[in-house]
Amino acid sequence: MSFQAPYPPYDPTDKKGFSYDTVVTRWPIIITSIIDEVHNVCHFLVLESQSLEDEAKKASIGERIKEGNEIVAKISKLKYEMARDRALELIHDEEPHADVYNEELKKLEEDKRNTWFTAPWLYAECYLYRLLRSYFVATTQWKDYDPFRLSKLKMFKGSKASILKIATTMHELEKTRLELEADPSKREALFNEMVQMCLWGNATDLSLLTHMTEEDIRNLQTVEKEAQAARSKFILKDDQQKVWNHLEAQNGARVDFVLDNSGFELFTDLVFADFLVTYTPHVDTVVFHPKLIPWFVSDVLPPDFTETLTLLADGPTTFTSPSPTPSSTPFDTSTEESFAHLASLVQRWQKYIDDGVFKLPVPLDTPLGGGGEKGRKAEFWTTPYPYWDMEKLDGELVKDLKESGLVIFKGDLNYRKLTGDIKWPAWTPFNEALGPLAGAFPLLSLRTNKADVAVGVPKEVAERLDAAEEPWRVNGRYALISFVPASA
């Protein structure tokens, strides 16, 4: 018997709800971006084919163009049907969990909730990305194509200023190593800064920030102490002290990151992990859990993880514009020094990977879709399930996570899955909203609010924000740092 929450999920037909706005506004924008991306690839393939004399190569490119046009046609049809609230289609491919989505879809059909505007939002959004993946799987030449890769790279390269600033901060931190070893209170202060950096790094979410400019993104990524202090009043649940007390009792523990976005957020995750293993005695191993298929636009895939390290290692090539602006030129000595600091930092991370200090639960070269048994240990994260019944659904995963000294769940979707995307009163204790998962292992959620569900907020605070009619649940301005220890 699965856990049954005492409250219903959010009503996807409520026109004032964030899920309704998602179907009407955000999903069509994302779908259109994929159509444009594949169409552009096909356009350049046509130009390439015209310059070739090798008939075999021309035939191969012709097949890729044909399949690309078929993908565009399928996604265009999907967009049309979504706008008209048509029924969700079954998924037809051999990759993991097609049967899971289809079985749930048949149940929704029996309840007459199997259309785009009536299906539960958590299921429908996960289903959308799994369905899109099936269109690429059905081809011979697009199976390993990530339609979001270029958008992820663009936003990553737009994070240059924040990345270089943090790299220099980490370089300066090396000078205080002896002080940190001698004074745990200084480690705690730095830990809190790292948590906030990691928390607000989640502001860069391409599936949600569909109308924001690159300048808006850079403003959200500000990491100065003054900005963090100003933001502290927007943290509506703050368990930083509890987390530190828990971590301080560890000695050489493992920490797990259930990752969210690639790009800048992944960089902040790596920085946080570096701090834990390099500057504290509490952690000696960090495991990063990626997704196996293109997921919610910007989520980390194994290829993203390795490409991020490659791009960071060659910072000047990655981040320096061919036409430098007056504010950022190759002759800027401070920038050159920051690039050196970044290279040194990434060199340490690469050594950590080589030595098994940093690792993924799947091989770094795991292909999209998982490649069979190769990706088995990461398959659960792209199911539509809430995490309540994780132990029943993937006992091996929970058994593994119980070996961890702290499991950090990043971002909004992980939070929605932890709480079941249920209409809990905002003052519901976080451990209650976790259902049977509470206490299975020490769990920390770092989440900026970008969807309706929120728990652990003092009642008077929630009521004050609601009375002010501020969209505090969805605008990304507020955040939650929520911790539940393992049961004794």
Order of alpha helices (4+ residues) and beta strands (2+ residues): alpha-alpha-alpha-alpha-alpha-alpha-alpha-alpha-alpha-alpha-alpha-beta-alpha-beta-alpha-beta-alpha-alpha-alpha-beta-alpha-alpha-beta-alpha-alpha-beta-alpha-beta
